[in-house]
Amino acid sequence: MKFGTKAIHAGVDPDSATGAIMTPIYQTSTFVQDGVGNHKGYKYSRTQNPTRHVLEKSLAALENGKYGACFASGIAAIDAVLKMLNPGDEVISTNDLYGGSYRLFRTIFEKYGIKFNFIDMRNESLVREAVNDRTKLIWAETPTNPMINVVDIKAMSTIAKNVNALLCVDNTFATPYLQNPLELGADIVMHSVTKYLGGHSDVVMGALITSNDQIASEIYRIQNSSGAITSPMDSFLVLRGIKTLHLRMQRHCENGEKVARFLRSHPRIERVFWPGFEDHPNHDIACKQMRGFGGMISFSLKENDKVRALEILKKVKLFALAESLGGVESLIGHPATMTHATIPKKDREECGIVDSLIRLSVGVEDVRDLLADLDQSL
Ligand SMILES: *Cc1c(COP(=O)(O)O)cnc(C)c1O
């Protein structure tokens, strides 16, 4: 099945009880059993719920994986992966990581004796040097947030396999429409479903996908034991969102390219970060592992000044000033004071998150209106 057909049909069958073409919202906590141990596959909605189950199958199909598991947020999904580790284990992670992942690693899991090493994953040899026999997980994010760096998933997978560590890829920015990490050797794919998969800025959710039986049973055990599950209503909303994922992503990519090129030609702008540019440092890797370049763009100003950056954020009319990304509407944000404020300034600037850096999530509006809005605000 091709991607656009899978987005609409995969994992989703008409409801067996009624024939409803849309998966019903099974808003129930429990399921009546005919006799002890004699049930229809569902016992209690923390363990599994029919609406969530269909969504998990749909997400697994989109990533060409065998198993999907949905969580109350992207962070809850990451939390579940980290709970597979033991005290003394080490994790190698990218240094321009999503701020919330960084906070989870440093302020929650470090306390339990897990050690984190944040390095520039664009440089394969740095990762090779950093792994050792205590390394149990390589946590990659690509493209990264907010510097839109690209990490070579295949290379990370080779390094992980050499030391028997798991490779988990946060595929939130690319979505399965643009990139399938499992096919490039990742063991687990993670999504903040909140973003492009949901696509309509109305749900907070996370997901993990894997093809490995043993990893899947660990994930389901943690999902049920820790209990950070998603609701039937939210599962329904995401099932609805996924039906247009391919259409939305196509437009996000088209609009993204036009906005990136416009910004690059603007006299006030210093640099534009978008993997579709031939001179993007990892353009060749992006071409190898992605089917398009997405709608996430960051840029810095020639006057590297926070006040000037904040003025632009204030002047935009159509771009909404907000955290998050991946919805149909265009958003604008200032990583240094918003999404990445928890990262110390020195560490932040080392990986390029300067005071004038502005991040755009280019939506699916008419691009002429988006360009006009950026033009007037600049
Ligand atoms: C938003 C985001 C997360 C966290 O997901 P939530 O749904 O907000 O918990 C993780 N990784 C990336 C890349 C994100 O953009």
The ligand as a Tripos MOL2 file, in Angstrom:
@<TRIPOS>MOLECULE
LIG
   15    15     1     0     0
SMALL
NO_CHARGES

@<TRIPOS>ATOM
      1 C1          6.9190   18.6600   21.1670 C.3       1 LIG1
      2 C2          8.0570   17.7570   21.0400 C.ar      1 LIG1
      3 C3          8.2900   16.7440   21.9860 C.ar      1 LIG1
      4 C4          7.4190   16.5660   23.2260 C.3       1 LIG1
      5 O1          6.1300   16.2110   22.9010 O.3       1 LIG1
      6 P1          4.8330   16.6430   23.7770 P.3       1 LIG1
      7 O2          3.7240   16.0600   23.0080 O.co2     1 LIG1
      8 O3          4.8260   18.1380   23.8350 O.co2     1 LIG1
      9 O4          5.0110   16.0500   25.1260 O.co2     1 LIG1
     10 C5          9.3680   15.9040   21.7850 C.ar      1 LIG1
     11 N1         10.1860   16.0460   20.7150 N.ar      1 LIG1
     12 C6          9.9960   17.0090   19.7940 C.ar      1 LIG1
     13 C7         10.9220   17.1010   18.6310 C.3       1 LIG1
     14 C8          8.9370   17.8950   19.9250 C.ar      1 LIG1
     15 O5          8.7710   18.8620   19.0090 O.3       1 LIG1
@<TRIPOS>BOND
     1     1     2 1
     2     2     3 ar
     3     2    14 ar
     4     3     4 1
     5     3    10 ar
     6     4     5 1
     7     5     6 1
     8     6     7 2
     9     6     8 1
    10     6     9 1
    11    10    11 ar
    12    11    12 ar
    13    12    13 1
    14    12    14 ar
    15    14    15 1
@<TRIPOS>SUBSTRUCTURE
     1 LIG1         1 GROUP 0 **** ****
